[in-house]
Structures are given as structure tokens and as C-alpha cells.
Amino acid sequence: MPLHPIPPRRERTEEEVYASRDLAGAMPKRRFPSAERDPRHVYAAVRDELMLDGNARQNLATFCQTWEEPEVHRLMDDCIDKNMVDRDEYPQTAEIESRCVHMLADLWNAPDKGNA
């Protein structure tokens, strides 16, 4: 009988090892954890997992731009807490969105740009 039970290989490879106490064990992937975790540690764990994705700047299969000016990121950060389903609460943001739609319609030579 072994001193320590060995989990199946698949379980072991999906777990990350971090030096912090709150991430010493595996993070639950499909449920909320039973205890609160330090947000910095959770961010690091999720960011590490996202590193498994490809690099958007090297994806030549898309025709979308993947780099944005720092000001675009600042505007996104400023507006991230807005619930755009509630357009009445954020009329100016809705107006800017409408302008962007019209600009894209113009850029792509939409046949009825005025009603975009």
C-alpha cells in the first residue's frame, strides 16, 4: 500500500502549483470555492490558464486587428461596469455605440448607411 495515494495522471496535469496558501490545492473549475481567495492569486491562475490560448497577434487566419491604442483600452476600462442592456441609464454611451455602427456601415459601404 503506497504512503500517498496517487491521483490519475489526467487530474495531476490539470492542477497548477502556486506558492500561495490559498492556491496550494486545485482550484474548482465548475463551482465556486468554499473559501474566499486572494484576487491577485486567482488572477494569476486564470491568466496562466489563458496562456494556453494562441497569441492573437500571431493569428494570421483572422482579418481582425488585434492591437489597439492604449487610449482604447483606457476607454474600455472606464466603461467596463456599464450594463449596456439598460440603454436608458447610459444614453450617451448608447449614442456613441450608434455612431460607431454608422461609421462601420460607411467603412464597409453598406447600401443603406442611414438606417444602420
Buried (B, 14 or more C-beta within 10 A) or exposed (E): EEEEEEEEEEEEEEEEEBEEEBBEEEBEEEEEEEEEBEEEBBEBBEEEEEEEEEEEEEEEEEEEEEEEEEEEEEEEEEEEEEEEEEEEEBEEEBEEEEEEEBEEBEEEEBEEBEEB
